[in-house]
Amino acid sequence: MIKVRPVTLFIYGLTITVLAFIARSTEQLILLTLINAPLGIYLGFKRLKILIILFLLGLIGLFVNSLIFANSGIAVLDLQFITVREGAITSFSKVTLRLLTILGAALIFVTQINVRDFIKSLEEELRFPKDIAYALSVGLRMLNILERDAKEIQLVRVERGYRKVPLTPADVGSFLRPLLSLGLERAIWIGIATELRGFALRNPKRAEIKVGVLDILLYSLLILQCLAILILA
Amino acid sequence: MALSKRFTALDLTYLGVVAAICGVIFALTWNVYFIGSALGGPIIARIMSYGLWFIGAPLAATLIKKPGTAFLGEFLGAVVETLIPTYGAFTNIIYGFAQGAASELVYAMFKYRKYGIVQASLSGAVAGFPCVALDALLFGDIYPAEVMVLITIAAVISGAIYGAVAAIAVRSVRR
């Protein structure tokens, strides 16, 4: 199966995010959203359904925020207890479109990459220092284990009558200490093993960025979006 | 000086663990932010949650005590959060970069000689400024002047508190 290179997806996602912030007019944001959000949501719906649902729930808070701080201008909707004005609608729609674009780009990236290949390509193609690539790979390898530890800590907290989600600094402290202790205990042996295998002497491989048909298509789509944003500015 | 000459594999592994812990904490913080936002509005939400998003820098710096660790702790935590992924997606990388750089400045000001609770608290607090600035710049979170001041103070206080919490946690674990 032909796949897009992780570096291409990374560059695409990051550039689209930056474009979403550069775009100021509603037309620019609509264009970016229409290209990226449906594709991202289609690709990510199965695996990341909860994230998409959370995103949609978050929009309610965003609308309330717009009503509190940007409700000015011509009245658009009169709901007896509150009048929704043009300013609130404009502010809400712009931020929503921006967030949808960013979410779309992230979903395209996350669903299409293999994390191991991504880190490898960061080091080989984007020339990231091997130290950073190594730290990142350890972090991502440990993530599942630490997530499991975090769930166990949450379970223990509930059993002891404390809050599941740490909300206060004291909660965070009591949540962080065991997580850190478990993580560092594992890290010592991973670090020693890595050092003994000659990590310091290892020279990272460097590779040229190769592009396939799908990469060219994605870069073309990116360039088209950049041009469209410039034209609509 | 090249990074490889300064960090041992053990330091980098610690950094990786901090990044993973931060990824988990940053992901959970979205819940804290939404709960805070629903219960008390934007200022309470920021006091409750923003410091948690700045915790990577003081955590890594207090643990490893080497130049660059504050920046890398925050930035790598943000990269891990992006790959999980969370609500913030690629914006996490932009925030992580800016917040990490701001926190690193504090340790640089102390010439990388002190990695105590005060420095951790300050590094958390300082990260509040780029974060509020990015909120305004990226998400258009621009409120009336008095609200903006309150929001900035909330972010700074939250950062200071959780910076101290991170340093205390590291000290208690390493004792």
Interface residues (C-beta under 8 A of the other chain):
Chain A: G13 L14 I16 T17 V18 F21 L48 L51 L54 F55 L57 G58 G61 N65 I68 F69 S91 K94 V95 R98 I102 L103 A105 A106 L107 F109 V110 V115 F118 P129 K130 D131 I132 Y134 A135 L136 S137 V138 G139 L140 R141 M142 L143 L146 E147 A150 V165 P166 L167 P169 V172 G173 L176 R177 L179 L180 S181 G183 L184 R186 A187 I188 I190 G191 I192 T194 E195 F199 A200
Chain B: L3 S4 F7 T8 A9 L10 D11 L12 T13 Y14 L15 G16 V17 V18 A19 A20 I21 G23 V24 I25 L28 W30 N31 V32 F34 I35 S37 A38 G41 P42 M48 G51 L52 I55 L59 L63 L72 L76 G77 V79 V80 T82 L83 I84 P85 T86 Y87 A89 F90 T91 I93 I94 L137 L138 F139 G140 Y143 P144 V147 I161 Y162 V165 A166 I168 A169 V170 S172 V173 R174
